[in-house]
Amino acid sequence: KIQKEILSQIQEIKEHGVTEKELQKAKNIFERSFIYGNESVGNIANMIGYNMVLGGNIDYYKDYISHVKMLA
């Protein structure tokens, strides 16, 4: 039953998209999670290392929030 409801919600989003309010809420949650997740030096170092391994530079980490805000 839960799986059926989840699939129904996904289909609804595919057909009708999300509202601006829903998108802004998701961006806010994502931004807060990123900020709170980087409160310690260890977490920041981990994120920078992760981005260096995958992307080859630190710019992705520095510009992460601005990229999230540009999503439409």
DSSP file with accessible surface (Angstrom, degrees, kcal/mol):
  #  RESIDUE AA STRUCTURE BP1 BP2  ACC     N-H-->O    O-->H-N    N-H-->O    O-->H-N    TCO  KAPPA ALPHA  PHI   PSI    X-CA   Y-CA   Z-CA
    1    1 A K     >        0   0  218      0, 0.0     4,-1.9     0, 0.0     5,-0.1   0.000 360.0 360.0 360.0 -42.9    0.0    0.0    0.0
    2    2 A I  H  >  +     0   0  132      1,-0.2     4,-2.6     2,-0.2     5,-0.2   0.930 360.0  51.3 -64.6 -43.7    2.8    2.4    0.8
    3    3 A Q  H  > S+     0   0  146      1,-0.2     4,-2.6     2,-0.2     5,-0.2   0.909 108.5  52.1 -60.4 -40.6    4.6    1.6   -2.4
    4    4 A K  H  > S+     0   0  166      1,-0.2     4,-2.1     2,-0.2    -1,-0.2   0.910 110.5  48.0 -63.0 -40.8    1.5    2.3   -4.4
    5    5 A E  H  X S+     0   0  105     -4,-1.9     4,-2.4     2,-0.2    -2,-0.2   0.904 111.0  50.7 -67.2 -41.0    1.0    5.7   -2.7
    6    6 A I  H  X S+     0   0   92     -4,-2.6     4,-2.5     2,-0.2    -2,-0.2   0.944 111.5  47.4 -61.9 -46.9    4.6    6.6   -3.3
    7    7 A L  H  X S+     0   0   99     -4,-2.6     4,-2.4     1,-0.2    -1,-0.2   0.877 110.4  53.4 -62.6 -36.3    4.3    5.7   -7.0
    8    8 A S  H  X S+     0   0   61     -4,-2.1     4,-2.3    -5,-0.2    -1,-0.2   0.915 109.4  47.9 -63.6 -43.2    1.1    7.6   -7.2
    9    9 A Q  H  X S+     0   0   96     -4,-2.4     4,-2.2     2,-0.2    -2,-0.2   0.898 110.6  51.6 -65.5 -40.2    2.8   10.8   -5.8
   10   10 A I  H  X S+     0   0   82     -4,-2.5     4,-2.5     2,-0.2    -2,-0.2   0.928 110.2  49.0 -61.9 -43.4    5.7   10.4   -8.2
   11   11 A Q  H  X S+     0   0   85     -4,-2.4     4,-2.3     1,-0.2    -2,-0.2   0.906 108.7  53.7 -62.6 -41.1    3.3   10.1  -11.1
   12   12 A E  H  X S+     0   0   96     -4,-2.3     4,-2.7     1,-0.2     5,-0.4   0.915 110.6  46.3 -59.8 -43.6    1.5   13.2   -9.9
   13   13 A I  H  X S+     0   0   88     -4,-2.2     4,-2.6     1,-0.2    -2,-0.2   0.909 110.8  52.7 -67.3 -40.2    4.7   15.2   -9.8
   14   14 A K  H  < S+     0   0  154     -4,-2.5    -1,-0.2     1,-0.2    -2,-0.2   0.900 117.2  38.4 -61.4 -39.6    5.7   13.9  -13.3
   15   15 A E  H  < S+     0   0  117     -4,-2.3    -2,-0.2    -5,-0.2    -1,-0.2   0.862 135.2  16.5 -80.3 -37.6    2.4   15.1  -14.7
   16   16 A H  H  < S-     0   0  127     -4,-2.7    -3,-0.2     1,-0.2    -2,-0.2   0.487  90.7-143.8-119.0  -8.4    1.9   18.3  -12.8
   17   17 A G     <  -     0   0   40     -4,-2.6     2,-0.3    -5,-0.4    -1,-0.2  -0.227  34.6 -65.1  73.4-165.6    5.2   19.3  -11.4
   18   18 A V        -     0   0   74     -4,-0.1     2,-0.1     1,-0.0    -5,-0.0  -0.861  47.3-107.0-120.0 158.2    5.6   21.0   -8.0
   19   19 A T     >  -     0   0   75     -2,-0.3     4,-2.5     1,-0.1     5,-0.2  -0.366  30.2-111.8 -78.4 162.6    4.5   24.4   -6.9
   20   20 A E  H  > S+     0   0  129      1,-0.2     4,-2.7     2,-0.2     5,-0.2   0.890 120.2  54.4 -60.1 -37.7    6.9   27.3   -6.3
   21   21 A K  H  > S+     0   0  180      2,-0.2     4,-2.3     1,-0.2    -1,-0.2   0.917 108.7  47.3 -63.0 -44.1    6.1   27.0   -2.6
   22   22 A E  H  > S+     0   0  107      2,-0.2     4,-2.2     1,-0.2    -2,-0.2   0.912 112.7  49.4 -64.5 -41.1    7.0   23.3   -2.5
   23   23 A L  H  X S+     0   0   34     -4,-2.5     4,-2.4     2,-0.2    -2,-0.2   0.929 111.2  48.8 -64.4 -44.1   10.2   23.9   -4.5
   24   24 A Q  H  X S+     0   0   82     -4,-2.7     4,-2.5     1,-0.2    -2,-0.2   0.904 110.1  52.1 -63.6 -39.0   11.3   26.7   -2.1
   25   25 A K  H  X S+     0   0  141     -4,-2.3     4,-2.4     1,-0.2    -1,-0.2   0.929 110.0  48.6 -62.2 -44.1   10.6   24.5    0.9
   26   26 A A  H  X S+     0   0   55     -4,-2.2     4,-2.5     1,-0.2    -2,-0.2   0.911 111.2  50.2 -63.6 -41.5   12.8   21.8   -0.6
   27   27 A K  H  X S+     0   0   22     -4,-2.4     4,-2.7     1,-0.2    -1,-0.2   0.915 110.5  50.0 -62.3 -42.7   15.6   24.3   -1.3
   28   28 A N  H  X S+     0   0   58     -4,-2.5     4,-2.6     2,-0.2     5,-0.2   0.917 111.7  47.5 -62.8 -43.9   15.4   25.6    2.3
   29   29 A I  H  X S+     0   0   84     -4,-2.4     4,-2.4     2,-0.2    -2,-0.2   0.929 113.3  48.7 -62.6 -44.2   15.5   22.1    3.8
   30   30 A F  H  X S+     0   0  104     -4,-2.5     4,-2.2     2,-0.2    -2,-0.2   0.921 112.2  48.3 -62.1 -44.3   18.5   21.2    1.5
   31   31 A E  H  X S+     0   0   44     -4,-2.7     4,-2.6     2,-0.2    -2,-0.2   0.931 112.2  48.1 -64.3 -46.3   20.3   24.4    2.4
   32   32 A R  H  X S+     0   0  122     -4,-2.6     4,-3.0     1,-0.2     5,-0.3   0.918 111.3  51.3 -60.4 -42.7   19.8   23.9    6.2
   33   33 A S  H  X S+     0   0   80     -4,-2.4     4,-2.0    -5,-0.2    -1,-0.2   0.913 111.0  48.0 -61.6 -42.6   21.0   20.3    5.9
   34   34 A F  H  X S+     0   0   28     -4,-2.2     4,-0.6    -5,-0.2    -2,-0.2   0.938 114.6  45.5 -63.8 -45.8   24.1   21.4    4.1
   35   35 A I  H >< S+     0   0   84     -4,-2.6     3,-1.2     1,-0.2    -2,-0.2   0.951 116.0  44.2 -65.0 -49.9   24.9   24.1    6.6
   36   36 A Y  H >< S+     0   0  142     -4,-3.0     3,-1.1     1,-0.3    -1,-0.2   0.840 109.2  58.5 -65.7 -31.5   24.2   22.0    9.7
   37   37 A G  H 3< S+     0   0   34     -4,-2.0    -1,-0.3    -5,-0.3     3,-0.2   0.631 105.7  51.0 -71.6 -13.1   26.1   19.1    8.2
   38   38 A N  T << S+     0   0   21     -3,-1.2    -1,-0.3    -4,-0.6    -2,-0.2  -0.071  72.3 110.6-116.2  33.7   29.2   21.3    7.9
   39   39 A E  S <  S+     0   0  146     -3,-1.1     2,-0.3     4,-0.0    -1,-0.1   0.723  70.6  62.5 -80.0 -19.7   29.4   22.6   11.4
   40   40 A S  S  > S-     0   0   51     -3,-0.2     4,-2.1    -4,-0.2     5,-0.2  -0.775  82.1-127.5-108.4 152.8   32.5   20.6   12.3
   41   41 A V  H  > S+     0   0  126     -2,-0.3     4,-2.9     1,-0.2     5,-0.2   0.891 111.0  56.4 -60.9 -38.0   36.0   20.9   10.7
   42   42 A G  H  > S+     0   0   49      1,-0.2     4,-2.3     2,-0.2    -1,-0.2   0.913 107.4  46.7 -61.8 -43.5   35.9   17.1   10.1
   43   43 A N  H  > S+     0   0   78      2,-0.2     4,-2.4     1,-0.2    -1,-0.2   0.888 112.7  50.0 -66.7 -39.2   32.7   17.3    8.1
   44   44 A I  H  X S+     0   0   55     -4,-2.1     4,-2.7     2,-0.2     5,-0.2   0.940 111.6  48.2 -63.8 -46.0   34.0   20.2    6.1
   45   45 A A  H  X S+     0   0   59     -4,-2.9     4,-2.8     1,-0.2     5,-0.2   0.906 111.2  51.4 -60.7 -40.7   37.2   18.4    5.3
   46   46 A N  H  X S+     0   0  117     -4,-2.3     4,-2.6    -5,-0.2    -1,-0.2   0.928 111.3  46.8 -61.8 -46.0   35.3   15.3    4.4
   47   47 A M  H  X S+     0   0   54     -4,-2.4     4,-2.4     2,-0.2    -2,-0.2   0.918 113.4  48.2 -64.5 -43.0   33.0   17.3    2.0
   48   48 A I  H  X S+     0   0   46     -4,-2.7     4,-2.5     2,-0.2    -2,-0.2   0.940 113.1  48.0 -64.1 -44.5   36.0   19.0    0.4
   49   49 A G  H  X S+     0   0   33     -4,-2.8     4,-2.4    -5,-0.2     5,-0.2   0.924 110.7  51.6 -60.9 -43.0   37.9   15.8    0.0
   50   50 A Y  H  X S+     0   0  141     -4,-2.6     4,-2.4     1,-0.2     5,-0.3   0.932 112.4  45.5 -59.0 -46.0   34.8   14.1   -1.5
   51   51 A N  H  X>S+     0   0   11     -4,-2.4     4,-3.1     1,-0.2     5,-0.8   0.862 110.8  53.2 -69.0 -34.6   34.4   16.9   -4.0
   52   52 A M  H  X5S+     0   0   87     -4,-2.5     4,-1.1     3,-0.2    -1,-0.2   0.911 111.5  46.3 -66.2 -40.5   38.1   16.9   -4.9
   53   53 A V  H  <5S+     0   0  124     -4,-2.4    -2,-0.2    -5,-0.2    -1,-0.2   0.939 124.3  31.7 -67.4 -44.9   38.0   13.2   -5.6
   54   54 A L  H  <5S+     0   0  114     -4,-2.4    -2,-0.2    -5,-0.2    -3,-0.2   0.875 136.0  21.7 -82.5 -39.5   34.9   13.3   -7.7
   55   55 A G  H  <5S-     0   0   53     -4,-3.1    -3,-0.2    -5,-0.3    -2,-0.2   0.601  91.1-128.5-108.7 -15.4   35.1   16.8   -9.3
   56   56 A G  S  <<S+     0   0   54     -4,-1.1     2,-0.3    -5,-0.8    -4,-0.2   0.478  78.4  59.4  83.5  -0.6   38.8   17.6   -9.1
   57   57 A N  S    S-     0   0   73     -6,-0.7     3,-0.4    -9,-0.1     4,-0.3  -0.986  75.6-123.4-154.3 169.0   38.3   21.0   -7.5
   58   58 A I  S >> S+     0   0   63     -2,-0.3     4,-2.0     1,-0.2     3,-0.5   0.590  88.2  90.7 -89.2 -11.2   37.0   22.8   -4.5
   59   59 A D  H 3> S+     0   0   76      1,-0.2     4,-2.3     2,-0.2    -1,-0.2   0.844  79.9  59.5 -58.4 -36.3   34.7   25.2   -6.4
   60   60 A Y  H 3> S+     0   0  115     -3,-0.4     4,-0.5     1,-0.2    -1,-0.2   0.938 107.9  45.5 -59.3 -43.9   31.7   22.8   -6.2
   61   61 A Y  H X4 S+     0   0   39     -3,-0.5     3,-0.8    -4,-0.3     4,-0.3   0.933 113.9  48.5 -63.7 -45.5   31.8   22.9   -2.4
   62   62 A K  H 3< S+     0   0  129     -4,-2.0    -1,-0.2     1,-0.2     4,-0.2   0.844 120.5  36.6 -65.3 -33.6   32.2   26.7   -2.3
   63   63 A D  H 3X S+     0   0   66     -4,-2.3     4,-2.1    -5,-0.2    -1,-0.2   0.291  83.9 109.5-103.9   9.5   29.3   27.3   -4.7
   64   64 A Y  H <X S+     0   0   38     -3,-0.8     4,-2.0    -4,-0.5     5,-0.2   0.920  79.7  45.0 -55.3 -51.2   27.0   24.5   -3.6
   65   65 A I  H  > S+     0   0   33     -4,-0.3     4,-2.5     1,-0.2    -1,-0.2   0.911 111.3  52.7 -64.8 -41.0   24.3   26.6   -2.0
   66   66 A S  H  > S+     0   0   59      1,-0.2     4,-1.1     2,-0.2    -1,-0.2   0.885 109.0  51.2 -64.5 -32.9   24.2   29.1   -4.9
   67   67 A H  H  X S+     0   0   83     -4,-2.1     4,-0.6     2,-0.2     3,-0.3   0.906 109.0  50.3 -68.5 -40.4   23.7   26.2   -7.3
   68   68 A V  H >< S+     0   0   12     -4,-2.0     3,-1.3     1,-0.2    -2,-0.2   0.924 107.9  53.7 -62.9 -41.8   20.8   24.9   -5.2
   69   69 A K  H 3< S+     0   0  118     -4,-2.5    -1,-0.2     1,-0.3    -2,-0.2   0.780 102.5  58.9 -65.6 -24.2   19.2   28.3   -5.2
   70   70 A M  H 3< S+     0   0  135     -4,-1.1    -1,-0.3    -3,-0.3    -2,-0.2   0.637  79.3 113.2 -80.4 -13.4   19.4   28.5   -9.0
   71   71 A L    <<        0   0  102     -3,-1.3   -44,-0.1    -4,-0.6    -3,-0.0  -0.308 360.0 360.0 -60.4 139.3   17.3   25.3   -9.4
   72   72 A A              0   0  127    -49,-0.0    -2,-0.1     0, 0.0    -1,-0.0  -0.885 360.0 360.0-129.2 360.0   13.9   26.0  -11.0
